[in-house]
Amino acid sequence: MELTYHRKGDYLFPNLVLEEKDITIGKYGMLRRTFLKEHKKGWYQSMLLSEKLDQHLVRIEKAADKRIDVLMQGLVKKNPAPDKETAQLLWAAHMNGLKEMAEEIVLKELVYC
C-alpha cells in the first residue's frame, strides 16, 4: 500500500479516502449505527475505518426484518386478530400492537446490544 501526503503548515497528513458505496440501509440499520456511534465509539470507529460498518448494518437490517416476520407469525397465532371484514379499526389496532411488540423485541435483541 503506497500512501501519498499533503502538507499543512509544518505537518504532513496522509491522503486517506474511504470508498463510498451505494448501500441502502433501512430503519434498523440506521438505529444500529446511531447506537454504535453514541455508545460503542471505539467499535464504531474501528468498523468504519476497516470498511466493515456497512456490511454489519446490512446484516442487522436483514436479520431484524426476518425476525419481525417470524415474531409476527407467532404473535398472530397466540393472539388471533378480530375479523378484518367486520371490524377494520379493531383489526388494525390489534395488528399495530403486535407489530410494536415484535419491534420492541427486535430492538432489544439486535439493535441495542
All heavy atoms as an XYZ file, in Angstrom:
930
protein
N       0.845     -1.173      0.000
C       0.000      0.000      0.000
C       0.889      1.235      0.000
O       1.723      1.401      0.875
C      -0.899     -0.031      1.238
C      -1.878      1.076      1.290
S      -3.127      0.681      2.513
C      -3.232      2.211      3.361
N       0.697      2.060     -0.955
C       1.509      3.257     -1.070
C       0.671      4.471     -0.686
O      -0.425      4.678     -1.186
C       2.001      3.408     -2.506
C       3.169      4.350     -2.614
C       3.818      4.223     -3.982
O       4.075      3.083     -4.403
O       4.035      5.264     -4.596
N       1.187      5.270      0.238
C       0.460      6.439      0.711
C       1.034      7.714      0.116
O       2.236      7.828     -0.102
C       0.532      6.544      2.240
C      -0.225      5.506      3.037
C       0.018      5.700      4.526
C      -1.703      5.580      2.757
N       0.151      8.655     -0.120
C       0.582      9.993     -0.513
C       0.214     10.941      0.620
O      -0.675     10.645      1.433
C      -0.102     10.444     -1.818
O      -1.514     10.421     -1.629
C       0.288      9.538     -2.969
N       0.895     12.057      0.674
C       0.709     13.004      1.775
C       0.473     14.402      1.226
O       0.872     14.725      0.117
C       1.951     13.019      2.675
C       2.207     11.699      3.357
C       2.951     10.706      2.728
C       1.707     11.436      4.610
C       3.187      9.487      3.338
C       1.931     10.223      5.235
C       2.674      9.261      4.595
O       2.898      8.058      5.213
N      -0.176     15.217      2.052
C      -0.286     16.638      1.728
C       0.235     17.440      2.917
O       0.135     17.022      4.062
C      -1.721     17.029      1.353
C      -2.697     16.949      2.482
N      -3.335     15.785      2.829
C      -3.143     17.896      3.343
C      -4.125     16.003      3.858
N      -4.037     17.282      4.194
N       0.811     18.582      2.626
C       1.421     19.412      3.663
C       0.422     20.454      4.146
O      -0.257     21.098      3.372
C       2.657     20.115      3.114
C       3.400     20.937      4.160
C       4.669     21.548      3.607
N       5.660     20.544      3.235
C       6.509     19.962      4.075
N       6.480     20.280      5.346
N       7.379     19.078      3.649
N       0.348     20.579      5.446
C      -0.473     21.600      6.074
C       0.394     22.265      7.143
O       0.647     21.672      8.194
C      -1.718     20.974      6.695
C      -2.847     21.924      6.930
C      -4.081     21.170      7.383
C      -5.317     21.831      6.833
N      -6.522     21.148      7.286
N       0.906     23.429      6.822
C       1.847     24.079      7.733
C       3.147     23.301      7.740
O       3.745     23.035      6.693
N       3.591     22.899      8.927
C       4.824     22.130      9.069
C       4.575     20.620      9.103
O       5.515     19.851      9.301
C       5.554     22.534     10.361
C       6.090     23.956     10.292
O       6.319     24.427      9.166
O       6.288     24.579     11.351
N       3.329     20.202      8.932
C       2.983     18.796      9.102
C       2.572     18.160      7.787
O       2.002     18.795      6.915
C       1.842     18.641     10.113
C       2.175     19.193     11.468
C       1.716     20.448     11.857
C       2.967     18.479     12.349
C       2.027     20.962     13.097
C       3.291     18.982     13.597
C       2.815     20.229     13.961
O       3.122     20.727     15.191
N       2.854     16.864      7.676
C       2.398     16.065      6.540
C       1.251     15.172      7.012
O       1.371     14.453      8.012
C       3.530     15.198      5.994
C       4.662     15.927      5.279
C       5.771     14.945      4.925
C       4.144     16.598      4.027
N       0.145     15.212      6.279
C      -1.010     14.393      6.600
C      -1.245     13.398      5.471
O      -1.164     13.765      4.292
C      -2.266     15.267      6.756
C      -2.231     16.145      7.966
C      -1.820     17.468      7.866
C      -2.605     15.660      9.203
C      -1.788     18.283      8.971
C      -2.574     16.462     10.320
C      -2.162     17.782     10.210
N      -1.554     12.135      5.816
C      -1.804     11.153      4.750
C      -3.117     11.464      4.028
O      -4.070     11.952      4.630
C      -1.885      9.823      5.491
C      -2.229     10.175      6.886
C      -1.658     11.537      7.140
N      -3.142     11.201      2.744
C      -4.367     11.361      1.953
C      -5.168     10.068      2.060
O      -4.959      9.127      1.303
C      -4.024     11.650      0.490
C      -3.303     12.954      0.323
O      -3.582     13.918      1.030
N      -2.369     13.005     -0.602
N      -6.065     10.025      3.010
C      -6.903      8.847      3.233
C      -8.318      9.151      2.780
O      -8.892     10.172      3.133
C      -6.915      8.468      4.708
C      -5.562      8.110      5.319
C      -5.706      7.840      6.805
C      -4.981      6.894      4.624
N      -8.871      8.262      1.989
C     -10.226      8.428      1.488
C     -10.956      7.102      1.645
O     -10.455      6.054      1.240
C     -10.222      8.848     -0.006
C     -11.637      8.959     -0.525
C      -9.469     10.141     -0.191
N     -12.143      7.154      2.252
C     -12.975      5.966      2.355
C     -13.824      5.852      1.098
O     -14.345      6.846      0.605
C     -13.892      6.056      3.576
C     -13.215      5.984      4.941
C     -14.251      6.185      6.038
C     -12.531      4.647      5.124
N     -13.952      4.640      0.598
C     -14.794      4.425     -0.574
C     -16.257      4.513     -0.164
O     -16.670      3.925      0.825
C     -14.534      3.042     -1.169
C     -13.199      2.903     -1.844
C     -13.032      1.531     -2.460
O     -14.051      0.908     -2.838
O     -11.893      1.085     -2.551
N     -17.031      5.248     -0.938
C     -18.457      5.330     -0.676
C     -19.173      4.338     -1.576
O     -18.954      4.299     -2.778
C     -18.963      6.741     -0.937
C     -18.455      7.737      0.075
C     -19.121      9.089     -0.090
O     -20.256      9.144     -0.605
O     -18.492     10.071      0.296
N     -20.025      3.532     -0.960
C     -20.773      2.529     -1.697
C     -22.248      2.876     -1.643
O     -22.723      3.448     -0.670
C     -20.539      1.147     -1.082
C     -19.092      0.728     -1.102
C     -18.890     -0.554     -0.355
C     -17.411     -0.873     -0.252
N     -17.147     -1.977      0.628
N     -22.966      2.536     -2.680
C     -24.400      2.780     -2.718
C     -25.118      1.617     -2.046
O     -25.554      0.669     -2.704
C     -24.885      2.947     -4.156
C     -24.373      4.222     -4.777
O     -24.076      5.161     -4.018
O     -24.282      4.282     -6.013
N     -25.219      1.686     -0.726
C     -25.892      0.648      0.040
C     -27.080      1.301      0.737
O     -26.940      2.333      1.378
C     -24.948      0.020      1.081
C     -23.815     -0.706      0.377
C     -25.704     -0.927      1.986
C     -22.781     -1.286      1.303
N     -28.238      0.694      0.584
C     -29.432      1.213      1.231
C     -29.576      0.542      2.592
O     -29.656     -0.678      2.686
C     -30.674      0.927      0.373
O     -30.464      1.486     -0.922
C     -31.903      1.535      0.995
N     -29.600      1.360      3.609
C     -29.754      0.860      4.967
C     -31.096      1.370      5.483
O     -31.397      2.553      5.390
C     -28.606      1.353      5.862
C     -27.280      0.831      5.330
C     -28.815      0.920      7.305
C     -26.074      1.425      5.974
N     -31.889      0.469      6.021
C     -33.226      0.821      6.488
C     -33.246      1.291      7.929
O     -32.224      1.667      8.516
N     -34.410      1.240      8.507
C     -34.669      1.748      9.850
C     -33.772      1.103     10.898
O     -33.144      1.804     11.699
C     -36.142      1.485     10.188
C     -36.529      1.776     11.603
C     -37.971      1.385     11.838
C     -38.367      1.558     13.283
N     -39.765      1.177     13.508
N     -33.687     -0.206     10.898
C     -32.940     -0.900     11.950
C     -31.426     -0.710     11.779
O     -30.706     -0.609     12.765
C     -33.316     -2.383     11.976
C     -34.795     -2.570     12.184
C     -35.621     -2.985     11.149
C     -35.384     -2.273     13.405
C     -36.982     -3.125     11.332
C     -36.753     -2.411     13.594
C     -37.543     -2.834     12.549
O     -38.892     -2.955     12.732
N     -30.958     -0.641     10.553
C     -29.546     -0.366     10.310
C     -29.156      1.019     10.773
O     -28.097      1.222     11.366
N     -30.023      2.005     10.513
C     -29.728      3.370     10.954
C     -29.766      3.487     12.477
O     -28.939      4.175     13.078
C     -30.705      4.353     10.317
C     -30.447      4.559      8.835
S     -31.410      5.880      8.117
C     -32.981      5.090      7.885
N     -30.730      2.792     13.094
C     -30.781      2.804     14.560
C     -29.532      2.159     15.147
O     -28.977      2.634     16.145
C     -32.036      2.078     15.051
C     -33.356      2.791     14.839
C     -34.521      1.868     15.169
C     -33.429      4.053     15.687
N     -29.072      1.082     14.531
C     -27.854      0.399     14.996
C     -26.635      1.311     14.848
O     -25.808      1.403     15.750
C     -27.654     -0.890     14.195
C     -26.410     -1.664     14.550
C     -26.496     -2.280     15.914
N     -25.324     -3.105     16.158
C     -25.003     -3.586     17.324
N     -25.761     -3.361     18.374
N     -23.931     -4.317     17.467
N     -26.531      2.019     13.714
C     -25.411      2.927     13.502
C     -25.402      4.024     14.561
O     -24.364      4.337     15.130
C     -25.472      3.544     12.105
C     -24.345      4.532     11.884
C     -24.290      5.163     10.533
N     -25.596      5.367      9.935
C     -25.820      5.315      8.638
N     -24.858      5.066      7.795
N     -27.021      5.527      8.169
N     -26.554      4.602     14.848
C     -26.646      5.646     15.871
C     -26.256      5.103     17.239
O     -25.532      5.755     17.986
C     -28.073      6.220     15.915
O     -28.400      6.728     14.626
C     -28.188      7.327     16.942
N     -26.726      3.898     17.558
C     -26.369      3.285     18.848
C     -24.868      3.075     18.952
O     -24.257      3.406     19.977
C     -27.101      1.948     19.009
C     -26.670      1.180     20.226
C     -27.094      1.546     21.485
C     -25.818      0.091     20.100
C     -26.696      0.845     22.607
C     -25.407     -0.624     21.205
C     -25.848     -0.246     22.466
N     -24.260      2.530     17.902
C     -22.817      2.289     17.935
C     -22.050      3.602     18.052
O     -21.078      3.699     18.804
C     -22.369      1.541     16.684
C     -22.831      0.097     16.548
C     -22.429     -0.457     15.201
C     -22.300     -0.754     17.669
N     -22.475      4.606     17.321
C     -21.787      5.896     17.320
C     -21.838      6.555     18.700
O     -20.878      7.175     19.131
C     -22.430      6.822     16.288
C     -21.640      8.089     16.025
C     -22.357      9.010     15.054
C     -22.154      8.578     13.640
N     -22.679      9.540     12.650
N     -22.957      6.407     19.408
C     -23.131      7.070     20.691
C     -22.637      6.249     21.878
O     -22.188      6.817     22.870
C     -24.596      7.430     20.894
C     -25.078      8.501     19.944
C     -26.569      8.790     20.077
O     -27.239      8.143     20.915
O     -27.053      9.654     19.333
N     -22.726      4.922     21.802
C     -22.442      4.094     22.978
C     -21.247      3.159     22.828
O     -20.728      2.671     23.825
C     -23.678      3.272     23.341
C     -24.863      4.116     23.686
N     -24.972      4.792     24.864
C     -25.977      4.419     22.967
C     -26.108      5.460     24.888
N     -26.731      5.262     23.741
N     -20.836      2.851     21.629
C     -19.695      1.957     21.390
C     -18.741      2.641     20.423
O     -18.489      2.165     19.318
C     -20.175      0.632     20.786
C     -21.301     -0.035     21.523
C     -20.798     -1.120     22.396
C     -22.012     -1.818     23.024
N     -21.670     -2.912     23.810
N     -18.216      3.775     20.830
C     -17.447      4.645     19.938
C     -16.213      3.968     19.353
O     -15.931      4.110     18.168
C     -17.052      5.924     20.675
C     -18.236      6.770     21.022
C     -17.859      7.968     21.856
C     -19.130      8.698     22.231
N     -18.975      9.660     23.249
N     -15.485      3.238     20.162
C     -14.280      2.570     19.677
C     -14.590      1.527     18.628
O     -13.917      1.434     17.594
N     -15.613      0.738     18.899
C     -16.002     -0.308     17.959
C     -16.517      0.310     16.664
O     -16.213     -0.164     15.568
C     -17.057     -1.204     18.607
C     -17.223     -2.527     17.940
C     -16.234     -3.394     17.589
C     -18.443     -3.125     17.522
N     -16.781     -4.503     16.989
C     -18.138     -4.365     16.946
C     -19.770     -2.743     17.608
C     -19.107     -5.206     16.441
C     -20.734     -3.593     17.101
C     -20.389     -4.811     16.528
N     -17.305      1.393     16.797
C     -17.822      2.089     15.619
C     -16.675      2.612     14.756
O     -16.671      2.400     13.540
C     -18.722      3.243     16.066
C     -19.168      4.134     14.941
C     -20.232      3.763     14.124
C     -18.524      5.343     14.678
C     -20.650      4.579     13.078
C     -18.937      6.158     13.632
C     -19.991      5.771     12.848
O     -20.394      6.564     11.810
N     -15.697      3.274     15.355
C     -14.565      3.827     14.605
C     -13.758      2.715     13.926
O     -13.335      2.853     12.780
C     -13.651      4.645     15.522
C     -14.250      5.955     15.967
C     -14.412      6.924     14.824
O     -13.633      6.948     13.892
N     -15.466      7.724     14.887
N     -13.545      1.625     14.663
C     -12.791      0.501     14.109
C     -13.487     -0.083     12.887
O     -12.856     -0.342     11.858
C     -12.621     -0.565     15.183
O     -12.065     -1.730     14.657
N     -14.796     -0.293     12.997
C     -15.547     -0.860     11.869
C     -15.619      0.123     10.707
O     -15.554     -0.277      9.546
C     -16.944     -1.265     12.316
C     -16.940     -2.468     13.226
S     -18.588     -2.997     13.649
C     -19.109     -3.713     12.111
N     -15.740      1.398     11.012
C     -15.807      2.415      9.954
C     -14.495      2.478      9.183
O     -14.489      2.487      7.953
C     -16.132      3.783     10.571
C     -16.278      4.947      9.610
C     -17.494      4.737      8.717
C     -16.402      6.248     10.383
N     -13.380      2.485      9.893
C     -12.078      2.586      9.239
C     -11.695      1.316      8.487
O     -10.964      1.368      7.507
C     -10.998      2.957     10.253
C     -11.122      4.374     10.836
C     -10.103      4.591     11.942
C     -10.968      5.413      9.744
N     -12.174      0.165      8.955
C     -11.874     -1.088      8.251
C     -12.916     -1.387      7.171
O     -12.877     -2.443      6.553
C     -11.793     -2.246      9.245
O     -13.055     -2.472      9.833
N     -13.847     -0.467      6.965
C     -14.892     -0.569      5.948
C     -15.795     -1.792      6.136
O     -16.283     -2.380      5.175
C     -14.296     -0.538      4.541
C     -13.575      0.757      4.234
C     -13.040      0.819      2.816
O     -13.261     -0.131      2.041
O     -12.397      1.826      2.498
N     -16.024     -2.173      7.379
C     -16.915     -3.286      7.679
C     -18.254     -2.815      8.243
O     -19.156     -3.623      8.447
C     -16.264     -4.223      8.691
C     -15.046     -4.927      8.147
C     -14.439     -5.833      9.178
C     -13.181     -6.488      8.633
N     -12.521     -7.327      9.637
N     -18.387     -1.513      8.482
C     -19.602     -0.986      9.104
C     -20.830     -1.197      8.227
O     -21.867     -1.664      8.715
C     -19.435      0.497      9.442
C     -20.630      1.147     10.140
C     -20.870      0.491     11.487
C     -20.413      2.634     10.294
N     -20.736     -0.875      6.955
C     -21.894     -1.015      6.074
C     -22.364     -2.464      5.981
O     -23.568     -2.733      6.000
C     -21.583     -0.479      4.683
C     -21.502      1.038      4.647
O     -22.079      1.688      5.552
O     -20.854      1.575      3.740
N     -21.414     -3.391      5.899
C     -21.782     -4.811      5.850
C     -22.511     -5.217      7.126
O     -23.504     -5.950      7.085
C     -20.544     -5.677      5.674
C     -19.827     -5.475      4.371
C     -18.458     -6.151      4.373
O     -18.046     -6.757      5.350
N     -17.755     -6.037      3.247
N     -22.014     -4.739      8.258
C     -22.628     -5.043      9.547
C     -24.058     -4.490      9.601
O     -24.982     -5.179     10.029
C     -21.777     -4.452     10.674
C     -22.400     -4.568     12.027
N     -22.497     -5.756     12.698
C     -22.969     -3.627     12.826
C     -23.095     -5.555     13.860
N     -23.390     -4.268     13.960
N     -24.245     -3.263      9.155
C     -25.561     -2.630      9.193
C     -26.548     -3.338      8.264
O     -27.728     -3.499      8.615
C     -25.450     -1.149      8.831
C     -24.611     -0.305      9.790
C     -24.513      1.123      9.277
C     -25.145     -0.346     11.195
N     -26.082     -3.789      7.122
C     -26.953     -4.532      6.197
C     -27.357     -5.865      6.822
O     -28.518     -6.283      6.729
C     -26.257     -4.729      4.829
C     -26.991     -5.735      3.963
C     -26.128     -3.396      4.115
N     -26.392     -6.542      7.482
C     -26.720     -7.813      8.158
C     -27.755     -7.601      9.256
O     -28.692     -8.394      9.406
C     -25.463     -8.451      8.734
C     -24.656     -9.236      7.746
C     -23.649    -10.152      8.418
N     -22.869     -9.516      9.461
C     -21.702     -8.915      9.284
N     -21.174     -8.854      8.076
N     -21.051     -8.381     10.289
N     -27.596     -6.527     10.043
C     -28.551     -6.230     11.113
C     -29.925     -5.957     10.517
O     -30.946     -6.437     11.029
C     -28.065     -5.023     11.951
C     -26.824     -5.392     12.778
C     -29.173     -4.492     12.847
C     -27.070     -6.391     13.882
N     -29.973     -5.194      9.441
C     -31.244     -4.859      8.786
C     -31.963     -6.116      8.310
O     -33.159     -6.297      8.559
C     -30.984     -3.916      7.610
C     -32.215     -3.467      6.893
C     -33.052     -2.513      7.707
O     -32.498     -1.762      8.532
O     -34.285     -2.518      7.515
N     -31.240     -7.003      7.632
C     -31.847     -8.243      7.125
C     -32.311     -9.139      8.272
O     -33.407     -9.707      8.228
C     -30.865     -8.994      6.236
C     -30.649     -8.334      4.897
C     -29.656     -9.104      4.050
C     -29.411     -8.404      2.730
N     -28.385     -9.071      1.928
N     -31.471     -9.269      9.290
C     -31.833    -10.111     10.433
C     -33.048     -9.544     11.163
O     -33.937    -10.305     11.588
C     -30.648    -10.232     11.392
N     -33.119     -8.238     11.308
C     -34.243     -7.611     12.001
C     -35.536     -7.820     11.214
O     -36.579     -8.155     11.803
C     -33.976     -6.129     12.212
N     -35.493     -7.631      9.913
C     -36.693     -7.840      9.095
C     -37.179     -9.284      9.182
O     -38.376     -9.539      9.325
C     -36.419     -7.467      7.634
C     -36.350     -5.966      7.421
O     -36.901     -5.204      8.255
O     -35.738     -5.543      6.413
N     -36.248    -10.214      9.102
C     -36.607    -11.635      9.176
C     -37.189    -11.974     10.551
O     -38.193    -12.682     10.664
C     -35.374    -12.486      8.889
C     -35.654    -13.942      8.732
C     -34.413    -14.691      8.304
C     -34.705    -16.161      8.146
N     -33.515    -16.909      7.742
N     -36.570    -11.446     11.591
C     -37.028    -11.712     12.970
C     -38.414    -11.124     13.208
O     -39.248    -11.734     13.870
C     -36.012    -11.145     13.961
C     -36.320    -11.422     15.393
C     -35.924    -12.838     15.770
N     -36.051    -13.002     17.197
C     -36.816    -13.931     17.761
N     -37.456    -14.807     17.033
N     -36.908    -14.008     19.069
N     -38.678     -9.936     12.671
C     -40.003     -9.309     12.806
C     -41.064    -10.202     12.164
O     -42.133    -10.418     12.737
C     -40.024     -7.906     12.152
C     -39.183     -6.933     12.945
C     -41.450     -7.398     11.966
C     -39.899     -6.052     13.906
N     -40.773    -10.731     10.976
C     -41.730    -11.604     10.294
C     -42.031    -12.844     11.125
O     -43.195    -13.228     11.282
C     -41.205    -12.009      8.919
C     -41.164    -10.848      7.939
O     -41.853     -9.832      8.182
O     -40.422    -10.952      6.935
N     -40.987    -13.474     11.666
C     -41.175    -14.684     12.474
C     -41.964    -14.367     13.742
O     -42.893    -15.096     14.111
C     -39.803    -15.309     12.817
C     -39.944    -16.408     13.848
C     -39.131    -15.838     11.556
N     -41.612    -13.269     14.400
C     -42.318    -12.889     15.629
C     -43.784    -12.562     15.349
O     -44.666    -12.939     16.129
C     -41.638    -11.694     16.282
C     -40.320    -11.981     16.989
C     -39.634    -10.680     17.403
C     -40.539    -12.854     18.214
N     -44.046    -11.868     14.260
C     -45.435    -11.522     13.924
C     -46.265    -12.776     13.680
O     -47.414    -12.856     14.128
C     -45.472    -10.619     12.690
C     -45.139     -9.175     12.964
S     -46.268     -8.367     14.099
C     -47.751     -8.281     13.110
N     -45.695    -13.760     12.996
C     -46.429    -15.007     12.761
C     -46.765    -15.686     14.088
O     -47.888    -16.147     14.282
C     -45.622    -15.944     11.876
C     -45.504    -15.476     10.448
C     -44.553    -16.334      9.627
O     -43.993    -17.310     10.109
N     -44.368    -15.951      8.365
N     -45.799    -15.731     14.988
C     -46.040    -16.350     16.292
C     -47.041    -15.579     17.128
O     -47.907    -16.174     17.786
N     -46.938    -14.260     17.118
C     -47.861    -13.438     17.901
C     -49.288    -13.524     17.368
O     -50.244    -13.536     18.147
C     -47.389    -11.981     17.923
C     -46.154    -11.694     18.768
C     -45.653    -10.279     18.521
C     -46.450    -11.900     20.244
N     -49.447    -13.598     16.055
C     -50.783    -13.705     15.472
C     -51.399    -15.059     15.820
O     -52.611    -15.147     16.066
C     -50.747    -13.472     13.944
C     -52.053    -13.866     13.290
C     -50.427    -12.014     13.649
N     -50.573    -16.103     15.874
C     -51.088    -17.426     16.264
C     -51.540    -17.417     17.721
O     -52.576    -17.979     18.067
C     -50.022    -18.505     16.052
C     -49.873    -18.925     14.625
C     -48.849    -20.032     14.494
C     -48.609    -20.370     13.033
N     -47.551    -21.369     12.867
N     -50.742    -16.785     18.602
C     -51.097    -16.744     20.029
C     -52.250    -15.794     20.312
O     -53.059    -16.054     21.199
C     -49.889    -16.313     20.863
C     -48.935    -17.401     21.191
C     -47.919    -16.916     22.198
C     -47.080    -18.066     22.679
N     -46.128    -17.662     23.698
N     -52.286    -14.680     19.603
C     -53.308    -13.652     19.813
C     -54.032    -13.397     18.496
O     -53.699    -12.446     17.791
C     -52.673    -12.345     20.300
C     -51.784    -12.549     21.503
O     -52.225    -13.059     22.508
N     -50.529    -12.169     21.379
N     -55.027    -14.215     18.163
C     -55.701    -14.045     16.871
C     -56.350    -12.660     16.759
O     -56.875    -12.121     17.725
C     -56.758    -15.141     16.855
C     -56.475    -16.020     18.011
C     -55.571    -15.299     18.943
N     -56.296    -12.117     15.565
C     -56.860    -10.797     15.307
C     -58.362    -10.902     15.084
O     -58.865    -11.934     14.640
C     -56.189    -10.191     14.083
N     -59.093     -9.823     15.375
C     -60.526     -9.818     15.056
C     -60.740     -9.890     13.539
O     -59.809     -9.663     12.770
C     -61.021     -8.477     15.612
C     -59.847     -7.755     16.122
C     -58.648     -8.619     16.018
N     -61.955    -10.183     13.152
C     -62.280    -10.315     11.731
C     -62.039     -8.974     11.022
O     -62.586     -7.944     11.414
C     -63.731    -10.757     11.558
C     -64.064    -11.030     10.112
O     -63.168    -11.481      9.372
O     -65.221    -10.786      9.726
N     -61.241     -9.021      9.962
C     -60.864     -7.800      9.247
C     -62.045     -7.190      8.486
O     -62.148     -5.975      8.362
C     -59.720     -8.110      8.281
C     -59.130     -6.901      7.607
C     -57.955     -7.292      6.750
C     -57.325     -6.104      6.077
N     -56.171     -6.484      5.258
N     -62.954     -8.017      8.012
C     -64.074     -7.515      7.212
C     -65.128     -6.801      8.049
O     -65.743     -5.844      7.583
C     -64.709     -8.655      6.433
C     -63.808     -9.212      5.351
C     -64.446    -10.356      4.588
O     -65.666    -10.576      4.733
O     -63.722    -11.020      3.834
N     -65.327     -7.239      9.283
C     -66.383     -6.640     10.105
C     -65.864     -5.559     11.048
O     -66.622     -4.687     11.454
C     -67.107     -7.725     10.931
O     -66.163     -8.399     11.754
C     -67.811     -8.703     10.016
N     -64.597     -5.628     11.429
C     -64.053     -4.654     12.390
C     -62.661     -4.221     11.938
O     -61.655     -4.622     12.522
C     -64.019     -5.265     13.781
N     -62.616     -3.384     10.905
C     -61.323     -2.985     10.337
C     -60.464     -2.218     11.347
O     -59.262     -2.435     11.435
C     -61.511     -2.125      9.081
C     -62.037     -2.866      7.901
C     -63.502     -2.555      7.647
O     -64.095     -1.753      8.354
N     -64.078     -3.190      6.657
N     -61.074     -1.299     12.086
C     -60.296     -0.493     13.035
C     -59.745     -1.342     14.178
O     -58.598     -1.153     14.596
C     -61.136      0.663     13.577
C     -61.478      1.758     12.559
C     -62.354      2.828     13.208
C     -60.222      2.380     12.000
N     -60.549     -2.265     14.666
C     -60.064     -3.163     15.724
C     -58.936     -4.046     15.205
O     -57.948     -4.287     15.906
C     -61.201     -4.031     16.263
C     -62.209     -3.332     17.155
C     -63.329     -4.289     17.525
C     -61.538     -2.793     18.401
N     -59.106     -4.530     13.969
C     -58.064     -5.358     13.368
C     -56.765     -4.568     13.216
O     -55.693     -5.052     13.566
C     -58.519     -5.874     12.003
C     -57.504     -6.728     11.326
C     -57.327     -8.067     11.495
C     -56.501     -6.298     10.400
N     -56.280     -8.509     10.726
C     -55.742     -7.431     10.042
C     -56.163     -5.083      9.838
C     -54.684     -7.373      9.158
C     -55.104     -5.012      8.955
C     -54.376     -6.148      8.618
N     -56.863     -3.340     12.706
C     -55.669     -2.505     12.513
C     -55.001     -2.198     13.850
O     -53.772     -2.262     13.974
C     -56.038     -1.215     11.798
N     -55.791     -1.863     14.869
C     -55.229     -1.566     16.189
C     -54.539     -2.793     16.773
O     -53.446     -2.705     17.359
C     -56.321     -1.066     17.128
N     -55.177     -3.946     16.605
C     -54.603     -5.195     17.119
C     -53.277     -5.517     16.432
O     -52.282     -5.832     17.085
C     -55.601     -6.341     16.920
C     -55.124     -7.651     17.421
N     -55.094     -7.963     18.758
C     -54.631     -8.738     16.763
C     -54.610     -9.184     18.907
N     -54.321     -9.677     17.703
N     -53.267     -5.414     15.098
C     -52.043     -5.714     14.343
C     -50.933     -4.705     14.648
O     -49.755     -5.077     14.742
C     -52.333     -5.753     12.844
C     -53.260     -6.885     12.429
S     -52.686     -8.514     12.939
C     -51.404     -8.797     11.742
N     -51.286     -3.436     14.822
C     -50.282     -2.431     15.185
C     -49.679     -2.727     16.558
O     -48.481     -2.555     16.768
C     -50.878     -1.027     15.160
C     -51.070     -0.509     13.758
O     -50.445     -0.979     12.818
N     -51.963      0.467     13.617
N     -50.503     -3.178     17.488
C     -50.000     -3.545     18.812
C     -49.026     -4.715     18.745
O     -47.977     -4.720     19.398
N     -49.372     -5.717     17.935
C     -48.484     -6.867     17.768
C     -47.175     -6.454     17.095
O     -46.098     -6.921     17.479
C     -49.171     -7.960     16.947
C     -50.402     -8.617     17.568
C     -50.971     -9.677     16.636
C     -50.101     -9.193     18.935
N     -47.268     -5.572     16.117
C     -46.067     -5.090     15.419
C     -45.155     -4.333     16.387
O     -43.937     -4.494     16.359
C     -46.481     -4.180     14.248
C     -45.361     -3.534     13.521
C     -44.888     -4.366     12.384
C     -43.849     -3.575     11.607
N     -43.470     -4.166     10.401
N     -45.739     -3.525     17.263
C     -44.943     -2.803     18.263
C     -44.235     -3.765     19.209
O     -43.076     -3.546     19.575
C     -45.821     -1.836     19.043
C     -46.235     -0.620     18.251
C     -47.151      0.303     19.034
O     -47.157      0.239     20.275
O     -47.868      1.078     18.379
N     -44.934     -4.836     19.616
C     -44.302     -5.821     20.495
C     -43.134     -6.502     19.786
O     -42.064     -6.679     20.365
C     -45.322     -6.873     20.949
C     -46.293     -6.343     21.967
S     -47.220     -7.599     22.873
C     -48.204     -8.358     21.633
N     -43.333     -6.877     18.529
C     -42.271     -7.530     17.766
C     -41.081     -6.586     17.580
O     -39.923     -6.989     17.734
C     -42.809     -7.988     16.409
N     -41.348     -5.318     17.272
C     -40.262     -4.348     17.089
C     -39.490     -4.118     18.384
O     -38.268     -3.972     18.362
C     -40.802     -3.019     16.570
C     -41.086     -3.041     15.100
C     -41.420     -1.669     14.552
O     -41.776     -0.762     15.333
O     -41.319     -1.507     13.323
N     -40.195     -4.089     19.504
C     -39.523     -3.896     20.787
C     -38.559     -5.048     21.075
O     -37.436     -4.832     21.542
C     -40.564     -3.789     21.900
C     -40.000     -3.371     23.233
C     -41.094     -3.129     24.253
O     -42.179     -2.676     23.890
O     -40.824     -3.409     25.447
N     -38.974     -6.249     20.767
C     -38.111     -7.416     20.967
C     -36.894     -7.327     20.056
O     -35.758     -7.559     20.483
C     -38.908     -8.718     20.719
C     -39.952     -8.901     21.812
C     -37.977     -9.921     20.643
C     -40.973     -9.992     21.524
N     -37.106     -6.985     18.792
C     -36.006     -6.891     17.835
C     -35.027     -5.799     18.237
O     -33.805     -5.989     18.165
C     -36.558     -6.665     16.403
C     -35.448     -6.223     15.462
C     -37.203     -7.919     15.892
N     -35.525     -4.673     18.667
C     -34.637     -3.587     19.096
C     -33.771     -4.032     20.268
O     -32.565     -3.756     20.305
C     -35.448     -2.341     19.460
C     -36.123     -1.625     18.298
C     -36.983     -0.483     18.819
C     -35.104     -1.111     17.306
N     -34.366     -4.735     21.202
C     -33.616     -5.187     22.377
C     -32.610     -6.273     22.023
O     -31.501     -6.282     22.528
C     -34.595     -5.695     23.441
C     -33.951     -5.936     24.789
C     -34.983     -6.378     25.802
C     -35.578     -5.160     26.436
N     -36.427     -5.478     27.602
N     -32.997     -7.206     21.137
C     -32.127     -8.340     20.808
C     -31.029     -8.008     19.798
O     -29.906     -8.516     19.908
C     -32.963     -9.495     20.212
C     -33.810    -10.219     21.202
C     -34.610    -11.331     20.544
O     -34.615    -11.441     19.298
O     -35.258    -12.084     21.281
N     -31.329     -7.197     18.799
C     -30.396     -6.999     17.699
C     -29.775     -5.610     17.632
O     -28.598     -5.470     17.302
C     -31.096     -7.271     16.351
C     -31.539     -8.701     16.110
C     -32.344     -8.789     14.822
C     -30.354     -9.631     16.050
N     -30.554     -4.585     17.887
C     -30.086     -3.226     17.640
C     -29.326     -2.656     18.833
O     -28.223     -2.131     18.703
C     -31.260     -2.310     17.242
C     -30.798     -0.877     17.074
C     -31.908     -2.815     15.960
N     -29.909     -2.756     20.015
C     -29.321     -2.134     21.196
C     -28.597     -3.153     22.086
O     -28.856     -3.248     23.277
C     -30.376     -1.403     22.010
C     -31.093     -0.326     21.230
C     -32.470     -0.222     21.257
C     -30.389      0.578     20.463
C     -33.130      0.770     20.552
C     -31.046      1.569     19.747
C     -32.399      1.668     19.796
O     -33.051      2.628     19.095
N     -27.699     -3.909     21.506
C     -26.948     -4.880     22.312
C     -25.459     -4.683     22.127
O     -25.003     -4.074     21.228
C     -27.335     -6.295     21.933
S     -27.008     -6.711     20.222
